[in-house]
């Protein structure tokens, strides 16, 4: 049973927060966009961290003036990164796997709230510690992508916990905006993207610093609003 003053649930972004998937995404983007003659750089890949797959593909189609449907390009990109992930070893971000284990030990349910599609995210939920990430909201399960709060609201809903009792972990500005707009206690964990300037944002250096005391402190913090 969960002890008092702990979060009711933990909600996790995936790419860059729980796992280091930057190389997978750049490989998939380079392969898919290169096939249609669109040059893609690591800098461009970083710029689109946290955005929806469709928005990224719309940008490519518009920038390259390509006679393609962004939706078809999105589906190819989602399938390609899922294939790469399924055949690669997972690199968990520092402290991520251990924090998931801690959540199970403390009886705190957890969910994944990712912009990546289910064909990819299922690879990660299957590899997570037993009893964790039992909730699962991927980018193809929502109508509105981050920074819209829909994903985090649904993540809290599937776990049966009010958003105000949830702690969310993110590594991108759209993700932080979504987590805050949903009314959760949003915690920023820096990785590849530039650190956003959001009033009242809680920032930590790494998930490795998150212990039971830190979880209690997160829910004691007043929640910023948007």
Legacy VTK file of the C-alpha trace (Angstrom):
# vtk DataFile Version 3.0
C-alpha trace
ASCII
DATASET POLYDATA
POINTS 226 float
0.000 0.000 0.000
1.218 3.498 -0.846
2.383 5.532 2.156
0.976 8.968 2.878
2.535 12.067 1.328
3.855 10.116 -1.640
2.664 10.740 -5.205
-0.481 8.939 -6.253
1.195 8.020 -9.542
4.275 8.672 -11.641
3.923 9.623 -15.312
6.939 9.322 -17.584
7.834 10.670 -20.964
9.888 8.054 -22.813
12.410 9.409 -25.328
15.197 11.238 -23.525
13.543 10.807 -20.123
13.429 7.058 -19.531
15.642 5.950 -22.416
18.369 7.357 -24.625
16.826 6.939 -28.068
18.398 9.910 -29.841
20.567 7.707 -32.059
17.560 5.554 -32.989
15.527 8.567 -34.001
18.334 10.134 -36.019
18.951 6.833 -37.808
15.249 6.459 -38.621
14.850 10.078 -39.713
17.985 9.932 -41.851
16.833 6.715 -43.514
13.255 7.822 -44.191
13.924 11.453 -45.096
17.052 10.542 -47.076
15.003 8.164 -49.216
12.925 11.096 -50.441
15.962 13.312 -50.960
15.553 15.521 -47.877
18.779 16.272 -46.037
18.490 15.829 -42.279
21.015 16.855 -39.614
21.519 15.999 -35.934
20.672 19.633 -35.138
17.308 19.325 -36.882
16.597 16.120 -35.001
17.273 17.897 -31.702
15.048 20.846 -32.667
12.064 18.515 -33.045
12.429 16.780 -29.685
9.051 16.606 -27.984
7.050 17.403 -31.109
4.560 15.046 -32.701
5.655 12.806 -35.562
3.057 14.389 -37.826
4.275 17.930 -37.135
7.829 16.887 -37.946
6.783 15.222 -41.194
4.614 18.191 -42.158
7.703 20.365 -41.741
9.774 18.073 -43.973
7.118 17.953 -46.696
6.581 21.716 -46.635
10.286 22.609 -46.449
11.192 20.243 -49.268
8.081 21.080 -51.297
7.573 17.361 -51.646
4.552 15.763 -53.372
3.922 13.494 -50.402
1.256 13.034 -47.758
2.765 13.876 -44.353
0.661 11.091 -42.835
2.331 8.454 -45.044
5.763 9.781 -44.136
4.804 9.748 -40.453
3.718 6.115 -40.640
6.955 5.119 -42.367
9.001 6.963 -39.742
7.085 5.340 -36.876
7.560 1.877 -38.384
11.261 2.461 -39.011
12.135 3.621 -35.494
10.079 0.751 -34.041
12.071 -1.704 -36.130
15.371 -0.183 -34.986
14.286 -0.239 -31.325
13.123 -3.854 -31.474
16.547 -4.995 -32.691
18.675 -2.803 -30.409
19.748 -2.875 -26.777
17.894 -0.365 -24.611
19.985 2.332 -22.945
18.087 3.503 -19.881
18.759 7.052 -18.748
20.698 7.279 -15.448
18.441 6.300 -12.563
15.409 5.556 -14.765
15.205 1.795 -14.286
15.973 2.171 -10.583
13.233 4.794 -10.145
10.732 2.465 -11.789
11.807 -0.279 -9.390
11.403 2.129 -6.470
7.894 3.069 -7.595
6.918 -0.599 -7.537
8.448 -1.075 -4.087
6.532 1.933 -2.751
3.270 0.847 -4.364
3.101 3.877 -6.658
1.541 3.064 -10.054
3.258 4.416 -13.135
2.386 5.140 -16.752
4.162 6.024 -19.959
3.014 9.196 -21.740
4.946 9.424 -24.995
4.718 11.120 -28.383
6.203 7.983 -29.928
3.818 5.436 -31.383
2.699 2.202 -29.770
4.753 0.060 -32.156
7.829 1.600 -30.482
6.644 2.277 -26.932
5.553 -1.323 -26.347
9.184 -2.388 -26.701
10.024 -0.216 -23.700
7.021 -1.083 -21.518
7.787 -4.784 -21.992
11.372 -4.196 -20.842
10.413 -2.154 -17.772
10.504 -3.667 -14.264
7.593 -5.921 -13.355
4.545 -4.009 -12.171
5.623 -0.676 -13.666
4.358 1.374 -16.631
1.034 -0.424 -16.383
-0.591 2.620 -17.950
0.384 3.377 -21.509
-0.500 6.420 -23.611
1.377 6.743 -26.903
1.222 9.380 -29.619
-1.166 7.383 -31.781
-3.620 7.018 -28.879
-4.376 10.740 -28.531
-6.087 13.352 -30.662
-3.871 16.209 -29.484
-0.082 15.974 -29.199
2.056 17.664 -26.553
2.006 20.508 -25.491
-1.699 19.723 -25.234
-2.408 18.065 -21.848
-4.505 15.204 -23.271
-1.786 12.573 -22.934
-1.079 13.341 -19.290
-4.743 13.639 -18.426
-5.360 10.214 -19.952
-2.289 8.775 -18.255
-3.646 9.824 -14.874
-7.095 8.552 -15.819
-5.954 5.048 -16.763
-4.230 4.766 -13.394
-7.282 6.095 -11.583
-5.371 8.938 -9.930
-6.240 12.673 -10.024
-3.660 14.644 -12.057
-2.972 16.822 -9.009
-1.627 13.730 -7.215
0.690 12.749 -10.085
4.346 13.571 -10.651
5.380 13.801 -14.306
8.919 13.567 -15.651
9.843 15.248 -18.937
12.867 16.333 -20.988
11.303 18.738 -23.524
9.481 22.049 -23.505
6.306 20.702 -25.195
6.264 17.868 -22.671
6.660 20.192 -19.699
3.916 22.455 -20.978
1.645 19.428 -21.363
2.404 18.073 -17.902
1.832 21.456 -16.284
-1.357 22.121 -18.251
-2.682 18.752 -17.087
-2.274 19.897 -13.491
0.462 17.446 -12.502
3.626 18.125 -10.517
5.982 18.445 -13.496
9.697 17.699 -13.136
12.199 18.553 -15.861
15.159 16.227 -16.456
17.639 17.796 -18.941
19.033 15.750 -21.807
19.464 16.785 -25.458
16.954 19.617 -25.765
17.580 23.159 -24.606
16.276 23.718 -21.080
13.024 25.733 -21.293
12.315 28.776 -19.186
9.002 27.977 -17.544
7.947 29.812 -14.416
7.806 27.574 -11.368
9.339 24.603 -13.182
11.027 22.016 -10.977
14.328 20.846 -12.468
16.640 18.040 -11.394
19.983 16.936 -12.786
19.068 13.286 -13.264
16.514 10.646 -12.316
19.358 9.101 -10.324
18.786 11.724 -7.593
15.123 10.768 -7.135
14.532 8.761 -3.967
11.543 8.426 -1.639
12.328 11.758 0.027
12.487 13.517 -3.342
9.127 12.050 -4.376
7.564 13.451 -1.215
9.158 16.833 -1.921
7.766 16.917 -5.464
4.168 16.586 -4.313
4.752 19.157 -1.570
5.737 21.741 -4.211
2.960 24.063 -5.407
1.990 23.260 -8.978
2.562 25.964 -11.627
-0.488 26.653 -13.770
-1.001 27.553 -17.413
LINES 1 227
226 0 1 2 3 4 5 6 7 8 9 10 11 12 13 14 15 16 17 18 19 20 21 22 23 24 25 26 27 28 29 30 31 32 33 34 35 36 37 38 39 40 41 42 43 44 45 46 47 48 49 50 51 52 53 54 55 56 57 58 59 60 61 62 63 64 65 66 67 68 69 70 71 72 73 74 75 76 77 78 79 80 81 82 83 84 85 86 87 88 89 90 91 92 93 94 95 96 97 98 99 100 101 102 103 104 105 106 107 108 109 110 111 112 113 114 115 116 117 118 119 120 121 122 123 124 125 126 127 128 129 130 131 132 133 134 135 136 137 138 139 140 141 142 143 144 145 146 147 148 149 150 151 152 153 154 155 156 157 158 159 160 161 162 163 164 165 166 167 168 169 170 171 172 173 174 175 176 177 178 179 180 181 182 183 184 185 186 187 188 189 190 191 192 193 194 195 196 197 198 199 200 201 202 203 204 205 206 207 208 209 210 211 212 213 214 215 216 217 218 219 220 221 222 223 224 225
